[in-house]
């Protein structure tokens, strides 16, 4: 499921350097004894602090610089000590350590503390200041803020104790002899301590964002967040009530505050395990779990602060899925992008979509043998590292000392899609799993063109709609949504994301996952405090996302549904049919021009499939209408984005939609190795062309179901494949049932490219009968046939007579009137009129090869005799 990439290896990156240093100290060529190296902490800049027992009975602390790939010795204790916590300031001038001390064997009259906390000057090594000597664990952590005040020498240190309080030390520094950095007035250091937290039972440090999360419990459990600013001030910016049993935290829990190798955790005593994850775009998730009950049920909750809701999951485990005895009792929470992976080794793997959380089918759930992340160690030895800046997760294996970046493996998700749908074996994937995997591939990983090509190939091989969802509709909507989802979280509930939201009745299989029971609680009472209400960046985004979610939850039809414009589209088609020009139509055309200009910009080199090369007035109108309605919808629900940004977003969205359809056709064209002969009307279609035709039909069916536009030229291309692949009578049925739209480009090619054999002549007549009158008249000019010549002549004569009648002031009774009237103009009058106005009339046949004036006169005479009853047709 995960693709792991080695980022740091303790043996590779550190051990060899240490062996050289110890060999130098011992003055030997090669140091052969084993070295016990322990990772202590990972600072904000990626520097890894570690300790090891020296060859001369000492304890050394070093740092691995992840940028330069170099190791540096920071400090050496002259005896062996147990370092339980360690932190280095940004300037690498101060080192804070907590030492765990063994109190056994000491005289009761001369007791020692269990934990000794020191502040050491290391630039160069100089004084050591004792900060704490207490009988509880103490964690140390320097703040690493970005500041421009380079002239001020100061550092700020957090001390977090097991007694449940946090102190902030402000350490003033001074330079001596031009390079020595020492503490100014170290004897007054304790007076600078500021108590910022009282009485917590759980605490988590986020070094990348310089935030401290802690949990207090009086009348109820309350999660608070303290934000540290570049000026070294701090304040509580968020409060969130949570529900836990009263005795959930028997001991204080430290999260993301280094690694204590001298304190043994007892997982069976942890009634709750909790972590907080944030993303710079403005999302925040609070994840916590309760231990397994009799190995049969796992309970975990994900609070989505940015979505103003929480989701509590109960997962029933069968005997095969229950973890073995002695394994972990709590799942791992692993953040990867906007997914939270909930992992209980050998039991379950739940990839929770934190942006489209409304339905279970958009989150991937696996169990049993499929729930395997590919980790080498037991998951109880894995630590999840918090790194808001990286879209991938980071995992530390404390046993091997390796750090891996973890990404969701696209090959695994493709395998889920490609599982045989007809298989009835227990391992075959269900439609909800396919849907969740498809969305992860398209939205989260969709920037990879090779991956998109593989998905299109899968669509070509699986053109028939699945039982629970339409995969082509999902591909179009999810891929189009991808271009906007990184701009604002508010778009999650406004842009179309899945065709599932477009159905009147959602299939039951998409609402439920076997063995998983989910309860959603809305309105979680998040309180923003202090400067968070006016800050730019993360806090303003999170607050806006939360407030906007509350509004969108209450607003009717907040999510744009393309099919809702069907009524407007029908009205627009009626206007076009009646040829009523309007400012609205002109506005639609301007929208279309913007979209097509974007498409042309993107695709100058793509001419494999002949799209965007003709005037398809109907599709141009639908493109313009789609832009107009989507833009109005976003302006109404997300005015904060601004009209200019929304206009750009909408134009790009519709252009991306059209490009997607062209990309689908080009991929199918390449897959089936079609060439220019596929566009010829004179040859019968091959099996490959039939496959492309079927694929195009499914695309047409899917877009029509959503009232989405198609690229201009699509209907012409589809009709070309239809006339090549279908029998003529079936082809005509496709027209009559509305699946085929006859374009002028296609019909003109049909008339000119096909010969006038009996079968082709019957087909042409049948097509002509189904054309609008204005198009029919234009098409007659292109067909070299007596019937077309007769029609052209009739229209010519009628035009001349109508123009003359208007001048003479009396009504002309034409051939289209039902029945024949005896007062029809006699042939002599007809000849006179024609001779009078022939020179003044514009001859529409001048450049037509198959019509001449002599023929027109003969045809007019013939038609007059027929109408008078003197001759038969």
N, C-alpha and C positions, 0 to 999 in steps of 0.2 A: 504493500500500500504506500509506503514512504520511500522516497529516493534520498538516500543518505550520502552526504559528501563530507569527507574528513576535513575539518578545519584546524584542529589542534590535536597533537599526539604527544603525551607527556614523555614517552620513551624516545620518540624521534626528535622532538624539539628541545627537550630540557636535559634528559639523563646524560647524553653524551657530553654536554658542556660541564655538567657537575662532576662527572668522572675525571675530566681533565683538570678541573680545579682541585679536586681532592688529591689527585696524583701529584700536583704541584706542591700542595701543602705537605704531603708526606714524602716529597722528594723521591718519588718512584716513577718509573716509566709508565706503568699502567696500574690503575686502581681496580682491584679485582673484587672487592666486597660489594655486596648488594646495597643499594641506596634506597631508603624508604622515603619517597617524596610524596607530599600531600598537598593537594590544591586547597588554598585557603579562601580565596576571594577572586572575583573578576570585576575590575573597575569599569567605569563608564567608557574609558577610551579603549577598552578591549584588553588592557594589560592584565595578565594572570599572575597573582601572587601565590607563592608556594613556599613550603619549608621542607628541610631535610636534616637528618642527624649527620653531623660532620664526623670526619675520621678521628678527630682529636677530642671527642667527647663534647662537642658543641652542637648548638642548633642554629642553623642559618636560614635566613629569609631572603628569597630572590624574586625577581620579576621577569616575566617573558613579555617582550614588546611585540604585539601582534602585527604592527606595521613594519618594523625593521627586522623582525624575526631574530632578535638578539636577546640574550639573557644578561641580567645584571644582578650582582650581589648587593643587597640593601643593608643587611645588618647581620651580625653574628653574636649570639649569646655565648658567654664563656662556659656555660654548662648546658646540659640537655633539659629543655623545658617543653611543656605541652601547649602549643599555640592553638587556642580554640577560636579566635577571631582576629582579623588583621585588616588594616586599610591604609592606603598610601594617599597623601594629598596630591593635588594636580601638579604642583611644582616639584614633587619628589624631594621635598626637604624635611617632611615629618612622617613618621611611621607610628601608627597606633596599633597596639596589640593587647589582647586579653589572654592571660595565661591561666590554664586550669591547673590547680595545685592539689596534690594528693595530701589529704589531712590525716590519713591513717599513720599511726606510729608516733605522732607528735604528743608532747606533754600537754595535759589539759590546762596546766597552769601557764603554758606559753602557746596558746592556740594560734593558728594562722588562718587566713581567709581562704575560701575555696577558689576565688577568682581574683586575680590581680591585673588591673588595667593600667597600661603604661603609655606615655607619649614620648617618643624618642626623636632627638634631632639627628639627622643622618646626612646633612650637607654642610660640612662633613660630620662624621659621627662625633657627638659631643654629649650634651646633658640628657638625662632621662628623668621624666616627671611622672610620679604616681598619681593617677586620676581617681581610681577606685580600688578599694580592697574590701570586697563584700563576699557574702556566702551564697551568692546566686550567680547564674550565668550573666555575662555582659557582652553585648555585641557592639562593635565599633564600626563607624562608617563616615568617611569624609564626604562633605559636599563637593561637587565638581561643577560649579556654575560657570557659564561663559560670561566674562566681564571685560570691559575695556580699561578698567582702572589698574593698569599695570604698575603704577608707582606705589600703590598701597600693598604692603606685605601683610597678608592675613590668611588664615585658614579657619574652616568651620567644621567641627566634628560632632557627630551624633553618638551618644551613648544610650543604648537601649538595654534595659535590665529585665531579668526574669521576674522582678518584683512588680513590673507593670508600669514603669514610667520611662520617659525619654527626656534626656537633657541635651541641650545644644551648647557646645563650648565655642567661644569666639577667641581664637588664638592669634594674638598680634605677634608679628615677627619683625626682626631687624637685621640689617646686614652689618657685619664686622669685617674689617680688613679687606673690604671690597668683594669678598666672595662667600664668607661664612654667614649662613642664615641660622639665626638662633631665636629662641622665644624671648620676647620682651616681657620682663617682670613675671617669670614663671611662678613665683610665689603667690601671685594674685590670680592665677588661672582659675581656681575654683570659684572665684567671685564672678567670673564672666559667664558661668553656667546659667542657662535659661531653661526652665522646666516648660516644655511645650506640649507634653502629653501626660495625663494622669490616668492610671488604672486601666490598662488595656489587657485583653486576653489573647489577642492575635495581632500580628503586625507584619507588614510587607513593605519592603523598600523597592522603589523603581528608580534605578540610577540614571537611566536614559532620559527620563522626564523630570528627575529630581522631585519625586512625590513620595510621601509616606502615607500608607493606608493603615488604619488600625481599627479594631473592633472593641467597643466598650459595652458593658452590660450593667444597667441599673434596673429600671422598670422593663426595658426591652433592649434587644441587641441593636446597636447603632454603628454602622460603618461610616467612618469619617476619612477625609483625605486632606492632608496638609501639603500645600504647594510651597516650595522654596523658590524664591525669585533671584535674579542675577545680583540684586543688591544685598543678598543674604538675609533679607527679611522673609517671614513665612506667615501663612495664615490658613485657617480651615476654610476650604472652598466648597466642600460637598458633604452632605449627610444623607445616608440612605438606611432606612429601617429594614432589618432582616429578621426572619423567624427561625429560631433554633430552640431545641429543648434547653431547659434552664442549666443543666450540667454539661453542656456540650464541650466546654474547654476546661479540662481538669488541670492542665498546666499551660503556661504561656507558650504560644507557637510563633516561631520566627520564620519568615519566608523571604527568600532572596537576599539574605544577609550573610553570605559566606557559608562555609562548610565546616562544621564542628566535628572533628574525628574522635573527640574524647567524650562525647555525650551520646549515649545509646538511646535512640528513639524506640518506643514500644508501640508499634502500629495498632495493636489491639486496644490501646487506651485512647486512640484518636477517634472521638465520636464524630468529628467534623474535620474535613480537610478542605481548605479554601484558598483560592487565588484570584487576583484581579488582573485583567488584561485590557490594554487600551490600544487604539490605533490613531495615528495622527490625523486621519480624516474626520475624527470626531465620534468614535465608537468606544463604548466601555462595557465590559462583560465581567460580572462577578460569578465565579463558578465554585460550587461547593458540593460535597458528597457526604453521604452517610455510609458506614461500613455495611458489608453484606450481612443480611439476616439469615442465619442458618444456611448460608451459601446458595440461597434460592432466589433472592431478590436484591437488585442493586438500585439505589435511589440517588439521583443527582439532580441539581438545579442549576440552571444558567439564567442569571438576571441580566437582561439586555437593557441597560440604562438608556442607551440612545433610542431604543424602540419603546421605552416606557412600559415594559412588560417583563414578566419572568415566566420561565417554562420549567416545570418540575416533571422529571421523567422517572417512571418505575419500569424496570426491565426484569422480566421473569427469566430466570436461567434454568434450562433443563439440566439433567444430570451430566450430559456430555459437555455442556458449556460452563459448568461450575468450575472455578479455579481449584487447582490441587491444594492439598493441605500445606500450610506454611507459606503460601504465596501472599501477595499483597491483598489488603482488604479494601483499599480505596483505588479508584481509577486515576490514571494520569490525565491532566488537562493540558493539551498541547495546542498553542495558537499558531495557525499557519494562514497568513493573509486574513481574510474575514471568516475563516472557518475555525471552530473550536473542536479539536479531536478529543473525544472521551474514550479512553483506552483502558480496558482491563484485560491483561494478558491472557490469551487463550480463551476468552469469553466473549467480549463485545468490542466493537469499534464503531463509534457513532460520530460522523462528521457533521457537525451542526452548522448550518448556514445562518450566520448571525445578521444577515442583511435581508434575507427572504425567509423569515421564520414562521410565517403564518401557517404553512402546511407541512406536514411531516415528509411529504414526497419530495421536497426540495433539499432534504438533508439525507445523506447516505448512511444507512444502518447495516452493519454486517455482524455476523456472529459465528461462533464455532471456528472451524479451520480458516475461514475467510478473514477472521479478526486477528490478523498478524501483521505487525509493523515491520518485521524483519530486523528487530533489535537483537544484538548478540548477547546482551546481559538480561538478567531479570529486571523487569520494569521497576521493582522496588529500589534498584540501584541507580535509576535514571533520574536526573534532575533536569527540569525544564528551565532554561535560562530565558529571562525576559529581555527582549530587544525590539522596542517599538519601531525602530528605523528599518528593520529587515522584514520583508514579507514572508520569508521562510522562518520556521522555528529553529531553535538551537537546543540540542540535547547534550548533557554532560553525563558520561558514564564514570561514576566515582571509582569503580573498581579498576578499569583499564586506564583511566585518566585521558580519555578521548572526548573531544567535542565535535559533534556533527551538526551541520545544517540539514534540516529536514524539509523536504518538499513533497507534495502529493505527487505520486507517480502517474503520469498520463497513460503509460502502457497498461497499468492495472485497471484504470477506468475504461480504457478502450476494450479491454478483455471483458469487462462487465457488459458493455454494449453488444459485443459480438457473440455472446453466449447464445446458443441455439434456442430460439423462442419456442420451438415445438417440443423441447426436451421436458420430460416429466421427472427427471431425477432431482433429488433434494438440493443439489448444488446449483441447479439452473437459476439464473437471476430473474427477479420479478420486475414488473413494469415500474414500480416506485424506485427500485434501485437503478434501473436504466435511466429514468428521468433525472434522478439526483446526480448520477455520474455524468450525464449529458450536459447538465447545467454547469457543473464544476469544470468540465472541459471547455465549454464555450465561453463562459463569463470569466472565471478565475484564470484560466490558462489560454484564453482565446487569442492572444497576440501572436501565437506561433503559427505561421502559414502552413507549415508541414503538418501540424496537428489538425488544422482546419480541413486540409485536403483529405486526411484519413477519415475524418468524420463524414465528409461529403461522399466518399467512397462507400462508407457504411450506409448512408442514406440511399445511395444508388442500389445497393444490394438488398435493402429492406424498404422497398417503396410502399408496401402495404402497411396501412396504419395499424399501430399496436392497439390492443384492446382498450387501454385506458387513456392514451394520449396520441396526438398527431405529431410524429417526430419532425416533420418538415416545418410545421408551424412553430414548434419549440426551437428549432434551429434558427429560424428567421427572427423570432422575437428576442431570444436570448442573445444572439450575436449582435443585433441592433442595439439592445440595451447596454451592451458592454461599452459602447463609446461614451456613454453618459454617466455610468455608475461611479467613476472615479472623481467626478466633478463635485458631487454633493450627495450626502446620504439621504437628503430629502427626496431625491429622484426615485428611491427604492419603492416608495408607495404611490408614485405618480406615473412613471413610465411603464408601458407594458413589458412584462417580464416573462410570462408563461401563458400559453393558450388555455391552461387549466382555469385561470381566472375569467376566461371568456365564455365558459360553458354555463348553461343554466343549472345543470345538476352535475356536481363533481362526482366521478365514479368513486364508489366506496373504497376500492383498493388503494386510491391515492390519499384517502383520509385516515387510513389505519395502517400500522405496521405490526405484523404478528409479534406478540410478546412485549410490545412497547406501549405503555399507557402514559399519556401526556396531559397535564393540566396547565392551562395558560391563565395567568393572572395579569390583568391590565391595570394601569395606573399605580405605579409602585412608590409614589410619594417621594421622589427625589427632590432634595432641597439644595439649591445653589446659594452660596453665601459669599460675603466679602467681595473682593475684586473680581471673582469669577463671573459676576454679572456684567462686568464692563470690559473684561480682558479680550484681546484678540487671540486668534489661534485656537488651540484645542478646546479650551473651556467655553469660548463663545460658540464654537461649532457644536459641542456636545449639548449645551443648553438650547441652542436653536433647534437642533435635531430632535431633542426631547419635546419641546413645545410644539414643533411642527407635526410630530407624530400624533400628539394629542388632538390637534386640529384635524389632521387627515383621517384619524380613526372615527371622528364624529361626522366628518363631511360625507355626504352621499356621493357615491361614484367618484371617489378621489383618484382611483387608478384609471388612467386613460385606456379605454377599450376601443380598438380600431373599428370593431363591428358596429359601434354606436353611431357611426357617421352614415350608416346605410340609408337612412331616410333623407339626409341631406344630399347624398349621392344620387338617389332616385330623382330628387327634385332638380338637381343640376343636369342630369341626363335629359329630363323633360324640357328644360330651357334650351339645351343644345338642339334637341330634335325640332323644336319650334323655331329655332334660329333667332332667338330673341337676344340681341346683343345687350350687355349690361355692364355697369362698372364692376359688379361682382365677378363676372367672367374675366374681365381684364385683370382684376386683382389675382385671381387664380392663376392666370397665365404668367404673371410676374413671379409668383411663388415657384412655378414650374421652371422658369428660366434660371432662377437661383440654384435650384437643385441640380438641373442638368449641367450647369456650368461647373459645379463641383465634380460631377461624374466625369465630365470631359477632362478636367484637370488631373484626375487620378488615373485615367485609363487611356492615355494617348497611344500606348504601345500594345493595347489589348484589342485585337481585331479578329480573334479566332472565331467568335460567334457573332453574326451580324445583328447586333442590337444597337439601340440609340442611333440608328442610321436612317430613320424615316419619321415622318410626322404622324404619330398616332394620337389623334385629337382626344379620343376618349380617355386614354391613359394619362395624357398630359393634364386633363381636367381633374382626374382622380389624384394625381400627384399634388396639384395645387391645393385641392380641398384637404388632403391629409396634412399638408404643412399648415394650413390655416387653422384647422381644428386642434391640432396638437399644440400649436403656439398659443392659442387662446386658453387651452387647458392649463398649460404650464404658467402662463401669466396670472391666471386666476388663483392657482394653488401655491405657487412658489415665486411670489413677486420679489423676494429678496435677491434672487439671481440677477435681476435686471433685464430689461427688454432686449438689449443688444446681445447679451450672453444667451438668452433664451432663443432668439432668432437664429443665432449661429448654431446652437445645439440642435434645433429642430431641422434646419436645412441639412446639417451633417447627418442627422439621424435618418432622414428619408433617403438621402443620397447613399448612405451605407446600406440601407434596405435594398435599393435597386442594384447596387454593386454586388450584394450577396447573391441575388438571384442570377446575375450574369456569371458570377464565380462558380455557382453550382452547375450551370450549363457548360461552362468551359471545362470544369473538372470532369463532367460526364463525357464531354466531347473527347477529351484526352484518354479517359479510362477505356472507352470503346473504340478509340483510334479512328474517329470519323474524319473524312477529308472533304474537299469541295464538292465531290459527287453527291454528298448527302443533301445538297441544296437543289439538286436537279429534279424537275417534276416528271421527266420522261422515263425514269427507271423505278422499278419496284423496290421498296425498302428492304434492307437486310435485317437479320435478327438483332444486330447491334443497334441499328436505327430504330427498330421497334422498342428496344430497351430505353433508348433516350426519349422516344415519344411517350412511353409509359411514365417515365420520370417527369417529363414536362407536364403531363396531365395531372400528376399528383401535386406538382407545384401550383398549377392553375387552380386546382380544387382547394388547396390549402389557403392560398391568398384570397380566393373568393370568399371562403368561409370567414375570413377576418376583415374583408373589405380593404385589402391592401393593394396598392398599385403595382403594376408590372413594368419592366423597362419597355419603352417604345420599340416596337419590332418583335416583341415576344409572340403576339398573336399571329403575325405573318409567319414566323418560323414554325410555330406549332401547327399551323394549317399546312405548311409544306410537308412536314413529317406525317401529318394525318393523311393527306392525299396519296402519299407514297406507301404508307403502311396499312391503310384500311381499305376494304372493299368500298366501291362507290356508294352503295346504298347505306352502309354504316357511316361513311363520311357525311352523308346528307343528314342522317339521324343526329350526329354530333352537332351539326349546325342547328337543327330544329330544336334540340334540347338545350341550346345555349352554351354548350361547351366550346364550340368553335365560333370565333368572331371573324367574319369575313372582312378583311382589310382591302383597301383599293390596290395596295401593292401586290398582295397575293393574287387577287382576281385578275389583275392585268397580266401577271405572269402566267396564270392558268390559261388565259385566252391566247396568249402569244406563243408559249412554250409547247403546249400540247397540240398535236395535229387534229384534224377534223374527221377522225375515224368515228364510226357509229357510236361506240361507247363514250369516247371523249366528247362528242357532240351532245349526247344526252346529258352528260355531266355538266357541260357548260350551260345548256339551257336550264338545268335544274338550279344551278348556282345563280344564274341571272334572275330567275323568278324570286329568289330570296334576298335580292339587293334592294336597298332604298332607291327611289326613283332617280334622284339626282346622280347617285353613283352609277346606276344602270346606264344612264345616258352617256356618261363619260366612258364607261367600259366599251360600249358599242363602237366607239371610234377606234378601238384597239383590235377588234376581231375582224379578220378578213373572211366575211361570210355573207351570203345574200340576205339573210334575216337582219343582220346588223345594218347592212346598207339600206334595207327597206325602212328600218326604224329611224335611221339618220335622216332619210328623205322625208318621212312623215313629220318629224320634228322640225325640219327646215321649213317645210311648207307652212306648218302651223305657226311658226315664229313670224314668217313674213306676213301671213294673213292677220295675225293678232296685232302686229304693229300697224298695218294698214287700217284695220277696223278702228283702232284708237283714233287715228287721224280723221276717219270719215264719220265717226260718231255713232255707229250702230253696233249692236252686239253680234259677235260671231258665234254660231252654233258649231262647236267642235266635235271631233270624233269620239271624245270621251263621254259625250252625253249618252245616256241609255236610250236605245232604240234609234231609228232613222226617221227624220222628218222630211216630208215631200218638198219643203221650201229650201232644201239644200242647194247651194249655188251650182248652177249648171256649169258644164265643162267650158263653155265659151267665156263665161264671166271669169272663171278661174284662170284661163289662159290670159285674158286681158289684164287682170290684176297682176299676175306674175310678170308679164312683160313690162307693165308700168313701173314696178318697184324693184325689178331685178338689179338694175344698175345702182340703185341707192342702197340696197341691203348689204350688210356685211356677210360675206360667204364664209361659213365656218368650216368648209371642206377644202379650202385652198391647198392646205398642206397635207391632206389625207390622200394616200396613194391609191386607195381602192374606191374613190368616189369622183365623178366628174359631172359637169352641168347637164350634159345630154342625158345622162342616166337619171338625173333628178327629174327632168321633164317627163321621161318615159314612166318613171315610177309614179309620179303624181297623176298622170293619165290613168294608169292601171288602177290606182287606189280609188280614183273617182268612179270608174266603171264598176268596181266591186261594190262600193257603197250605194250606187244607184241600182244595183241588182242585175246589171247586164252581164257580169262575169262572176265566176266562182273563184275562190282562193285556190 
